[in-house]
């Protein structure tokens, strides 16, 4: 009996190790495995491959087991010898399976991202004090993850984020205010990049429909100059004058609409590959692949559990 069959018999442990229910993982496998088979066919038939088609050892794990290994790794983020031990393969073999499956999961994650439908109304009534903001909105925010420090001082400084006082990698995600699903994710950048700078260089502003408002926290001050229907939280001085009751009410109303992105980021970061210190030597492309892959898994969670 392989580990997939064992985990299926313990649904609670399945969720703890993957973040997905058994039926959610089965749906994921149904979508991903045909793509993986096509990617493997392309890899095995490429002209640069030295061996003939069919040469070499057969995989030790079935495609569904390789998918399970990858999802477990994203959820728990152990060193590669741990999933190797759990699935009965060597450390290098586990690494190869991860490298082959992660791009497929990344593409599947991007396919779950859908921009808000301008024809759909909001799920809750508008607070009176923010009635000037359109009903349909997306909410953008970024989160940071600690990375290994570079040995070179100049290189190291570019990764240092003054806000959290650590060397980090930054990822920006945008969610649908109605559903909380991730609708856009930018490639990860070095932690020193400011939120508003990341927004300026992102493709979000060009792809978001004009009818959809964009909400953000005070780190995105000035975004209204980039997009007319963009609204950032007011920047309040710590030692400034005491807020009026209207200002306090506005802040609460605005925060009640923006909190959805914080909840989604919390869901993303329950996957340890986005919470623990990054161990991949500041590879931005690898980090981007993990963010998008996990975003796809979270979108599946939300669709399966809350949006049906």
N, C-alpha and C positions, 0 to 999 in steps of 0.2 A: 504494500500500500504506500503510495507516494504522499508527500506532504500536502498536496492539494486536496486529496481525498480525506486525509486526516483533519485538515482545517474545516472542510465542509461539514464534518460531523460535530464541530464545535463553533456555532455561529458567533458566540460572544468573543472567542479568541480570534476568529477570522476578522472581526471588526477591529480588534485591538492591534492586529498585525498589519492590516492593510488600510484601515479607515473606511472600507466599503463593506456593505453587507454581501452575503453570498450571491443573491440575485443581481445586485449592482455589479459585482465583479463579472458575473456570467454575461451580462449585457455589454460590459466593457470588452470582454474577450471576443464576443460576437462581432463587435465593430473593428477591433484592432487586429485580430489574427489574420484576416485576409490581407490587410495592408502589410503586415509583417511578412507573410508568405511572398507577396510581390517584391518587397525589399530584398528578401533573401534570394529570390530568383535572379534579381538584377545583380546582386553581389556575386553570386556564383557563376554568372555568365559574362561578367565584365572582361574586356580584352586584356586588362593588365593582370588578371589572375594567372598565376603560374601553373596551378594544377588544372587538369581537365575537369569538366563538369562531373560531379559525383565523386571526385577524388577527396581523400582525407577521411578522418574519422567522422562517424555520424554523431550528431549532438547527443549529449548525455541526458538532456532534459527535453521534454516535449515543448512545443511553442507555448502552450498554456502555462506550463511550469516556469518557463523563462519570463513570461509576463508576470506571473505571481512573484517571482524572485525580484523583479524590478519594482513592483508596487510595494513589496515589503521593505525593500531598500529605501525607497522614497519616504515611506512612513516612519521607519525607525532610524535610518541613516547610520547603520553600523559600518565598521570597516569591512572590506569585501571578503575577508576570510570567514566572517560570521554567516552571511547567506550561503557561502560556499559550503560551510559545515552543515547548515540546516538542510540544504538541498543535495548534499552528497557529491559535490564537485570541488575541484581545486580552486584556490584563490584566483589564478589567472583566468580560468574558465568562467568563473562568476563575473569577472571584469569584462570579458568579451561579450557575455550575454547582456550585461547592462549597456555597453556601448552600442550594441545593435538594436536593442529594444527601445532605448530612450528617445531616439529621433522619431520613431513611429508613434510613441506616446505623445511627443511634443506636437506632431502634426494633428493627431486626434484631439489634443487639447485645443488647438487653434480652431478646429472645426466646430467646437462647442460654443465658440464666442460669436454671439449674434448681437448686432446693434439694436437698440430699442426701436420698437415699432411706433412711428409717429401717430398711428391711428388708435393706439391703446391708451386708455386713461390711467390715472394713478389709482393705487389700491386704497388710499386713505385721503381724507379731506385735507385741503390746504390750510395750514395755520394762517390766520388773518394777517399777521405781521409780515409774512413772506409771500403774500399773494401776488406780488409783482414777478415772482419767479415762475416760469412756465410749469405746467403740471407734470409733463414728462421730462425727466432729468436723469443724467448719469453723474456719478460721483467718482472723483479721481483722488488718489492718495498714493503715497510711496511707503515702503518699509525697508529696513536695513538689516543686514546680516553680517556678523563679524567674519573677517577673513584672516588668513595667515599674513603676518607682516613680511614685507619684502626686506631683503638684506640691504638694498640700495636706498640711501636716504631720500633722494629726489623722487624715486618711484614710490617709496613708502608714504611720503607726504600727500601724494595725489589720492591715496585711499583713506586718508584720515578725515573723519567727519567731526566737526567741532561741536555739533549739537549733542551727539551721544558720546563724544570723547573716545572714539575707538576707530580702528581701521575697519572699514565696512564696504560692502557692495550694496548698491541701491537698486530697487526694482519698483517700477510704477505700474499700478493696475487701475483699471476703470471698471466700475460695476453699474449695472442697471439698478436704479433706485427702487423699482418695483419688486424685483426678484432677488437682488443680491448677487446675481450671476456675473462672473467676469466677462466683460464684452471686449476688452482690449488690454493688451500687455505689451509694454515696451521692452526692448532688449536691456538687460541689466547694465549699469554703469558704475563707475568708481564712486565711493561714498562722498567724495568732496563736492560732487555736482549738486547744485541747489535744485530744489523741487521745481521752481518756475523755469529754470534753465532746461531741465529735463522735459518739461511740457512744451517749451518752445521748439525743441528739436525733435519732438515725437511726431508720429503720424496721426495722432488722435484728432487734432483740430481739423485736419483735412477730411477725415472719414466720418466724423460724427454728424448726423443730419442736422440741418439748420433749425428744425423745430424742437430739438432736444437741448435743454439747458445743461450746463456743466457746473457742478458744485465742488468746492474744495475748501480746505482749512486755510488758516492764515499764512501758511508757508507758500501759498500760491498768490500772494498779493501782486496785483498788476495784470492778472490774467484777463481782466475785462478789456484790456487794450488789444488782446490777441483775438478775442471772440466776443461779440456783443452780448450773447446770452450766457456769459460766464460769470459766476458769482463766488467770491471767496469770503470766508469769515472775516469780520472786521478785526483789525489788529489793535489790541488794547494795551495801553502802557501799564506796566506793573505798578508804578508809583504815580499814575495819573489820577485825574479826578474820579470820584466814585460814580459808578454807572447809574444812570436813571432807571426807573422801573421799565420804561419802554425798551431801553437798550438791553436790559437783562432778559426781557421777554423775547426780544428778537434773537438774542444769542441762543436761548433755549430752543426756539422754534427752528432756527437754522441747524443747530446741532442734532435735533430730532430727525432731520432729513438727511444729514450727512453721516449719521452713525452707522448706516448700512454698510459702508465701505470698511469701517473698522471691524464689524462683525465678520465680513468676508475675509479680511486679512487674518483675523484670528483663526478662521477655519484653515486658511492656507498654511499657517504656521503650526498647526497641530501636526503637520508632516515635518518630522525632525530634519529633513534635508534642507528646510528653509529656516530652521531655528538654531541648530547647533552651529558652531564655528565651521565655516566652509573649509574643507580639506583639499580642494582641488587647485590649489596654487593660483588663485585669482583668475581662473579661466571664465571670462564673462560669457562666452558662448555656452559653456556647460551649465552655468548658473541659469541663464535664460531658458535653456531646455528644461531644467528642473521646475522653474516657476510656471512655465506654460503647461507642462505635464501635470503638475499638481492642480493648476487652475482647471484643467479639464476634468480631473477627478472630483474636485469640489463642485463644479457645475453639475456633474452627474449626481452627486449627493443631493444637491438642492432640488434638482428635477425629480428625483425619485421620491424624496421624503416630504417636500413641502409645496411643490408647484403643480402637482397633479390634480 
